[in-house]
């Protein structure tokens, strides 16, 4: 812990990134720019991703936990949520003194409490794909620490990545993760549904004509609230158009149900927003 806290005064910090998936690639990619970090990646099996990390970033890779250095200063758990507790137990049994961090949006900090006296959470709110870079300064990172000293370290460390670092406890982070799933994953599922619909009804590659609309809609929410940015037949109460759409969706019962549900949601949101606007006038 002391070694990490005094990062400016030392030449190397030994980092073990545990896992070789999407978030691991991005952590390794960014930390490799800083000469102060000596990075090793652990994965229990030798995967193509593990080999690519070694080749692309010239980092050490290991598949045997016995080869984990006792001098490791920073453990970055980048695994599935279900594996976090198992990894924490491995670290505890190794009797190392490094700082232990997990990157999950849903796992509580206490999940790694047994691993070290110093633990934290580093949760970047972004969608990550292996091998596809993100612009880290614009990625908000939410951090937590098991005590004041650990939290202060997490706040400082996260600033190596992002210009937007926010303290958030485990309960709040779970709520934020849910919001991210609704805004990101669910929206993407709708893109996939629109892509399937256009391919079947109009032809291949028609989805590309929707991309400017998708980008514009997302950008609008930077300057106005999502409720104020809402357009379309449900927002304007256009029942005639909605009926025409529902006829077209007879062959797609699941999508038809979603269309009805989301239309009702939009109508309720618009009514609630209008009521709020009247109150604030």
N, C-alpha and C positions, 0 to 999 in steps of 0.2 A: 504493500500500500504506500509506504513512504517513497519507494522508488518511482511509482507512477505519479504521485503528487509532485515530485521534483523533476518532472519530465524535461524541463528546460535545461537541467544541469547534467543530464546523462546522455550517453550516446545511443543506447538501445533499450527498447522495452519489448520483452518477449510476449507475443500475443499468440494464443491458440484459438483459431476459429473452428468451432465444432459443427460439422455439417458441410455439405458441398452443393447446396441448392441455390435458389434465386437470391435470397438475402445474403447468403455467404459470399456469393460472387461480388455483390455490390460492396460489402464491407471490405473484402480483400482488395478489390479494385481501388477503393478510395484510400485505404491505409497504406497501400503500396507506394503512394506518392510521397509519403513522409519517410525520410531516411531513419527516423528514430525508432521505427517499428520493425522488429524481427518476427516475421509472420510464419506460422506453421498451420496447416489445415489438417484436421483429423476427420476421418470418416471410417466407419467400421468395415466398409467394403471399398474396393478400388473401382470407382465408377468412371465413366467417360468425363463427367463434370470435374471430378477430382483431378484427373489427368490434365484436363484443360486448364484448371487453375494453376497447376504446377508449370505447365508450358507457357501460359500467357503472362503470368506475374512472377515467375521464377521463385515461388515460395516452396518451402519444404512441405511435403505431404506424408502423413502416416496413417496406417490402418490398424495398428496395434496400440491399445491404450497404454501398454507397458512402456511405450517409447515417448510418452508425454513427459516433457522436461519438468523436473521438480522446481526449476527456477522460473516457471511461467508466471508472468506478472498479471496478465489479463486474459480471462477466459470469456470468449464470446459464443454463447450457445445459440446457434442458428439452425435449430432442428424443428421438427413438428412439435406441436404443443404436448402431444402424448409422450414424447421422449424426454422432455425437459427434466422431470423428476428423476428419471433414470440416470441422466448425465450428471445431475447435481449430486447424486449418491456416489457416482464414480469419482467425482472431484473430491468429495468428502473423504472417501476411502484412500485417496492418494496422499492425503495430508499435506497438500500444498497451501501456500499462503496468498495466492493471487486473488485479485478482484474478479468476481464472477458476475457476468451480465447475461440476461436473456433479451430476445428481441420480439417477443410475442405481444400481440395486442390484447390477448385474453387471459393468459396465465398470470396469476397474482405473483407479487414479489416473493411471498412466503414459499412459493414452489421451490426456490433455490436457497432458502434460508440455511439449510444444513451444509451447503457447499463451502461457505466461507464466512468470516466475520464481516466481510465487506461485499455487499451485493447491490445490484442495481438493474434497472430496466432501461433499454434503449429501443424505443418504438418509433420507427419512421413511418409516417402516414403517407404511403405511396404504393402504387402497384409496381412490383419488381419482376422482371423477366431475366433469365440467365443470359448474360452476354450483351444485354441492351442497356446502355448507360443512361443514367438520370442526371439532372443538374442538381447536385446535392444542396447548394445554398438555398434553393427554393423548396426543399422538402422539409416540412415541419417535423421536428423530432420531439417526442414526449418522453420525459425521464422521471425516474424514481430512484430513491436510495434508501437503504435500511436504517440509516442514521444521518445526521446533519453533515458529517464529513463525507460520507459516501455520496450524498445528494449533491454536495458542492463539486465533487469530482465529476459526477455525471453531467452536471450543467456545463462544466468547463470542457470535458471531453467531447460532448455532443456538438459544441461550437466548432470543432475541427471539421464537422460535416455541414452543419446547417446554420443559416442566419436566423432561423426561427426555432428556438429551443424553449420548451414549456414544461414546467413541473406539473405532474399529474399522478394521482394515486391509483392504485389497482382498480378500485371500483369505478372511478371516472374513466379510466382507460378502456375498460370493457364496454362502457356506454359509447365512447367515441368510436371504438372498433365496430360496434353495431351500426352506428351512423355511417361509417365508411363502407360497410357492406351494402347498406341500402343505396347510398349515393353512387358507389363505384361498381360493385359486383352485379347488383340488380340492374343498373343502367346498362352494363355491358351485356347482360342476358337479353335485354330488350333489343340491343344492337344485333345480337345473334338471331333473334326472332325476326327482325326486320330483314336481315340478310337472307334468311331461309325463305321468307315470304316473297321477296323480290326475285330471288333466283327461280322459284317455282312459277310465279305469276308473270314475270316480265322478262327474265333471262339472266344469264350469268353477268356479273360485274355491274349490275345496276345499283348495288349498295353504295358504290363510290360516289354516286350523285347525292347521297344523304350526308356525306362527311362534312361538307361546308356548313350544313344546318346543325349538325352535332357540335361542331367546334364553336359556332356562333352562339348557340344556346348555352354552352358551358361558360363562354367568355362573358356573357351578359350578367351572370350571377356575381361577377366581380364588382359591378357598379350598382346593381339593384338586387333586391331580395328575390329569391326563387319564386315566391308567390307573385310578385310584380312582373317577373320575367315570363310568366306562364302565358302561352297563347294556345290556339287550337280550338276545335269544336266544343270540347267539354268546358273550357274556360269561358267561352262566349255564349254557352247555352244553346248551341246549334244542334237541336235534336234530329233534324232532317239528315244532316251529314253523318251523324253517329249511326242512324238507322242504315244508311247506305253502306257504311263500313262493316256493320254487323252482318249484313247480307253476304258481303265478300268473305267474311270469316267463318261461314258455315262449315267449310271444309277443315277448319282449324279450331276445334272446340276448346282446347286449352288456351290458345291465344285469345279466343272470343271472351272467355271468362275473365282473363286478365284485362282485356280492353274495357269490359264493363266495370270491373272493380276499380281500375285506375281512373276511369272517367268519373265515377262517383267520388273518389278521393279528391280529384281536381276540383269538382264542383263544391265540395265541402271546404276545401282550402280557400277557394275564391270567396265564398260567403263569409268565412271567418276573417279573411283579410279585409274585405269590404267593411265588415262590422268594426274591425280595429281602426280602420282609416276614419270612420265616422266619429269614433270616440276621441281620436287625437286631434280632430279639427276644432 
